[in-house]
Amino acid sequence: MTEEELYNRYHEIQSTYVEVRFIDGESLIGKLDSFVSGVNNEPDEASIYVDCYELFASEISEIVELPGYNSDSGDSFFKNIYD
């Protein structure tokens, strides 16, 4: 994703929980926390935080809202979407 795409998608999302799908086929489900622009994240690129993980725009292929998701533990988890 580009920074602009990430920024726009971050502001479109209405759900607390999301599934972030990465370009390598992995994904992460967790609580969407914040967006950081590239300018405010130098020397790194734009990113979002999902739980305690910083996820960079160039690593993300898609962000899917999970409106019905309820995490009892509050923990995020990784999975391979191609399995």
Summary of the structure (lengths in Angstrom):
residues: 83
radius of gyration: 12.2
end to end distance: 22.9
largest distance: 36.4
contacts: 219
relative contact order: 0.30
helix: 19%
strand: 42%
